[in-house]
C-alpha cells in the first residue's frame, strides 16, 4: 500500500502549488489600464475589488489562506509520506533539480507578487492633476463637454442638469453584466448615504451602437433610476465625440460589441465644472463621491 502511494503526497503538493500560481496570476497579472470585461468580472467575483483595484480583504484571505489551509491539511493527512517523498526526491539528481526549480519558482512568484502590489499601491498614491487617493482625483479647473444627447424620454439634453447644484455623472452600457450595474447601484447608494436625493444621476452610454434612444427607457428601469435621473445616447459620432472630450478611456470589442472600460464617476457643478473625478471603482471612490456631495449640501 505504501509503495503504491509513493510520490502521491509530493504530487499533491505540486498540484497545490500549481493551483496557487494560477489563482495569484489571475488576481494580479497586469492587464493594461483597461482590463477586459471578462477579466474584471472574474476578478470581482473571485477576489472582490479593494480601494486600489487589488483584491479586497476577502480576496486576500482566499489567496493566502486557501493555499496555507491546503498545505496544512496535506501535512496532517500525509505529513509522513510527504517528508519521505521529499527525501527520496532529494537523493536523485533529477528529483533534486525539480525541487530546486520549484523553490526558485515559488520565490520568483513571491517577488513578482510583492513588486506588483507595491507598484499598484504606489500608483494609487501618486497625485495626478490634483489631490489623489486610490484613483480618486480632484480636477477643479476642468469643464465637462456642453454637447447634448437624447435621454430616455426622447428629449435632447446636456449632460449636466441645469437646475441641479451638483450632478453625478458616470459612463456605462446596457449589455454590461458586471461593472456597470455595480457602479450604478453604488451611485444610488452613494446618493442616499450623502442624504442628497436632490442630486440627479446622469449615465452616458459607452455603446451607442446598441444603446439607441428607443432602448434607454428600458435600461433606466432595469437599473432602478429615479424619475429625475437620465440615461443619454445619440448618434455614434456624437456619443464618441463626447466621450473623447470627457477623457473616458474605453475599448470596443468588435466581435462581441462589449466595451472594456474603467469605472468612472464625476461630480459636476451647475456650470459644468468637474469638481471631482473617481476612476477604477471600489469603496474609496464612492466614499470620495459621498464626501463631495455632503460637502456641497452643507
C-alpha positions in Angstrom: 0.0 0.0 0.0 2.8 2.4 1.0 4.6 1.6 -2.3 1.5 2.3 -4.3 1.2 5.7 -2.6 4.9 6.6 -3.0 5.1 10.0 -4.5 1.4 10.8 -4.1 2.0 13.3 -1.3 4.6 15.2 -3.3 2.4 15.2 -6.4 -0.4 16.7 -4.2 2.0 19.4 -3.1 2.8 20.2 -6.7 -0.9 20.4 -7.5 -1.4 22.9 -4.7 1.5 25.0 -5.9 0.1 25.0 -9.5 -3.4 26.0 -8.3 -1.9 28.7 -6.1 0.1 30.1 -9.0 -2.9 30.1 -11.3 -5.0 32.0 -8.7 -2.4 34.6 -8.0 -1.8 35.1 -11.7 -5.5 35.6 -12.3 -5.7 38.2 -9.4 -2.5 40.2 -10.1 -1.3 39.7 -13.7 -1.0 43.2 -15.4 -3.9 43.7 -17.9 -3.2 47.2 -19.0 -5.1 50.3 -18.0 -8.4 48.9 -19.2 -8.8 45.3 -18.3 -11.1 43.2 -20.5 -14.7 42.9 -19.2 -14.4 39.2 -18.7 -11.3 39.6 -16.5 -12.7 42.5 -14.5 -15.9 40.4 -13.9 -13.9 37.3 -13.0 -11.6 39.1 -10.6 -14.5 40.9 -8.9 -16.4 37.6 -8.5 -13.4 35.7 -7.2 -11.5 38.2 -5.2 -13.5 41.4 -4.8 -12.1 44.8 -5.6 -10.3 46.8 -3.0 -9.6 50.6 -2.9 -6.6 50.3 -5.1 -8.1 47.9 -7.6 -6.3 45.0 -6.0 -8.3 42.2 -4.3 -10.3 43.2 -1.2 -9.8 41.8 2.3 -11.8 38.7 1.5 -9.8 38.2 -1.7 -6.5 38.3 0.2 -7.8 35.8 2.7 -8.6 33.5 -0.2 -5.3 34.0 -2.0 -3.2 33.5 1.2 -5.4 31.4 3.4 -6.5 28.7 0.9 -3.0 27.6 -0.1 -1.9 27.6 3.6 -5.0 25.6 4.5 -4.4 23.0 1.8 -0.8 22.6 2.7 -1.8 22.3 6.4 -4.3 19.6 5.5 -1.7 17.8 3.4 0.7 17.8 6.4 -2.0 16.5 8.7 -3.1 13.7 6.4 0.1 12.8 4.6 2.8 14.5 6.6 5.0 11.4 7.0 4.5 10.4 3.4 5.4 13.9 2.2 8.6 14.0 4.2 9.6 10.6 2.8 8.8 11.7 -0.8 10.9 14.8 -0.3 13.8 12.7 1.0 13.6 10.3 -1.9 13.4 13.1 -4.5 16.4 14.8 -2.9 18.6 11.7 -3.2 18.2 11.7 -7.0 19.7 14.3 -9.4 16.5 14.8 -11.3 14.4 15.0 -8.2 16.8 17.5 -6.6 16.7 19.7 -9.7 12.9 19.6 -9.7 12.8 20.6 -6.0 15.2 23.4 -6.5 13.4 24.6 -9.6 10.1 24.6 -7.7 11.6 26.5 -4.9 13.0 29.1 -7.3 9.6 29.4 -9.0 7.9 30.0 -5.6 10.4 32.6 -4.7 10.1 34.3 -8.1 6.3 34.3 -7.7 6.5 35.9 -4.3 8.9 38.6 -5.6 6.7 39.3 -8.6 3.5 39.5 -6.4 5.2 41.8 -3.9 6.5 44.0 -6.7 3.1 44.1 -8.4 1.3 45.1 -5.2 3.9 47.7 -4.4 3.6 49.2 -7.9 -0.2 49.4 -7.8 -0.2 50.9 -4.3 2.4 53.5 -5.3 0.5 54.4 -8.4 -2.7 54.8 -6.4 -0.9 57.3 -4.1 0.6 59.4 -6.8 -1.1 62.8 -7.4 -2.5 63.2 -10.9 -3.5 66.8 -11.7 -4.7 67.3 -8.1 -5.3 65.5 -4.8 -5.4 61.8 -5.4 -6.2 58.8 -3.4 -6.7 55.2 -4.8 -7.7 56.5 -8.2 -9.7 59.4 -6.9 -8.7 62.7 -8.5 -9.9 66.3 -7.9 -10.0 68.4 -11.1 -11.4 71.8 -10.1 -10.3 73.6 -13.3 -11.7 71.1 -15.9 -15.1 71.5 -17.6 -17.4 68.9 -19.0 -18.4 69.0 -22.6 -21.5 71.1 -23.2 -22.7 68.8 -26.0 -26.2 67.4 -25.7 -27.6 63.9 -26.3 -31.0 62.1 -26.2 -32.4 61.0 -22.9 -34.8 58.1 -22.1 -37.8 60.5 -22.6 -36.7 61.3 -26.1 -35.6 64.8 -25.2 -32.3 66.3 -26.2 -30.4 67.3 -23.1 -26.9 68.3 -21.9 -25.0 66.0 -19.5 -25.3 68.5 -16.6 -28.8 69.1 -15.2 -29.0 72.9 -15.3 -31.3 73.2 -12.3 -29.2 71.0 -10.1 -26.4 72.3 -7.8 -24.5 69.0 -8.4 -24.8 66.2 -10.9 -23.4 62.7 -10.6 -22.2 61.5 -14.0 -21.0 58.1 -15.0 -20.4 56.1 -18.2 -21.9 52.6 -18.8 -23.8 50.5 -21.3 -26.9 48.4 -21.2 -25.4 45.0 -22.0 -22.7 45.3 -19.4 -23.1 42.4 -16.9 -20.8 43.3 -14.1 -19.0 46.6 -13.8 -21.8 48.9 -15.0 -24.7 47.6 -12.8 -22.3 47.7 -9.8 -21.3 51.3 -10.4 -25.0 52.4 -10.9 -26.0 50.5 -7.7 -23.2 52.1 -5.8 -24.1 55.6 -7.1 -27.7 55.1 -5.9 -26.3 54.1 -2.5 -23.9 57.0 -2.5 -26.6 59.5 -3.1 -28.7 58.0 -0.3 -25.7 57.9 2.1 -25.0 61.6 1.4 -28.6 62.5 2.0 -28.7 64.2 -1.4 -31.8 62.9 -3.1 -31.8 66.2 -5.0 -28.7 65.3 -6.9 -29.5 63.7 -10.3 -27.6 60.8 -11.7 -26.7 61.0 -15.4 -25.4 57.9 -17.3 -23.9 58.4 -20.7 -23.8 55.3 -22.8 -20.5 53.8 -23.9 -22.3 51.7 -26.5 -24.3 53.9 -28.9 -24.3 51.0 -31.4 -26.7 49.1 -29.2 -28.0 51.6 -26.6 -30.1 53.5 -29.1 -32.5 56.1 -27.8 -35.5 53.8 -28.1 -33.8 51.4 -25.6 -33.0 53.9 -22.9 -36.3 53.8 -21.0 -35.9 50.0 -20.6 -32.3 50.5 -19.4 -33.3 53.2 -16.9 -36.0 50.9 -15.4 -33.6 47.9 -15.3 -31.0 50.0 -13.3 -33.7 51.3 -11.0 -33.1 55.0 -11.7 -35.3 57.7 -10.3 -37.6 59.9 -12.5 -35.1 62.8 -12.4 -32.1 60.6 -13.4 -31.2 60.3 -17.1 -29.6 57.9 -19.5 -28.1 59.6 -22.6 -27.4 58.3 -26.0 -27.4 59.5 -29.6 -25.6 59.0 -32.8 -22.4 57.1 -32.7 -20.4 60.2 -33.8 -22.0 62.4 -31.2 -21.5 60.0 -28.3 -17.9 59.1 -29.3 -17.0 62.8 -29.6 -18.5 63.5 -26.1 -16.7 60.5 -24.5 -13.4 61.6 -26.1 -13.9 65.2 -24.8 -14.7 63.8 -21.4 -11.5 61.8 -21.2 -13.3 58.4 -20.9 -11.0 55.5 -21.6 -12.6 52.6 -23.3 -12.0 49.9 -26.0 -14.8 48.3 -28.0 -14.5 44.6 -28.9 -15.7 44.5 -32.5 -16.5 40.8 -32.3 -18.8 40.9 -29.2 -19.7 44.6 -29.2 -18.8 44.8 -25.5 -16.9 47.8 -24.1 -13.8 47.3 -21.9 -13.6 50.3 -19.6 -12.7 51.6 -16.2 -15.5 52.7 -13.9 -15.5 56.5 -13.9 -17.7 58.8 -11.8 -17.8 62.6 -12.0 -19.3 65.2 -9.6 -20.1 68.2 -11.8 -21.3 71.6 -10.8 -24.2 73.6 -12.4 -21.7 75.4 -14.6 -20.2 72.2 -15.9 -17.0 72.3 -13.8 -15.7 68.8 -12.9 -15.3 69.1 -9.2 -14.2 65.6 -8.6 -13.4 62.5 -10.7 -13.1 58.9 -9.5 -11.6 56.2 -11.6 -11.4 52.4 -11.0 -14.3 51.7 -8.7 -14.1 50.4 -5.2 -15.0 51.8 -1.8 -12.6 54.7 -1.9 -14.1 56.1 -5.0 -17.6 56.0 -3.6 -16.5 57.4 -0.3 -15.0 60.3 -2.1 -18.2 61.0 -4.0 -20.2 60.9 -0.7 -17.8 63.4 0.8 -18.1 65.8 -2.2 -21.9 65.6 -2.2 -22.2 66.0 1.6 -19.8 69.0 1.5 -21.9 70.6 -1.3 -25.0 70.2 0.8 -23.6 71.7 4.0 
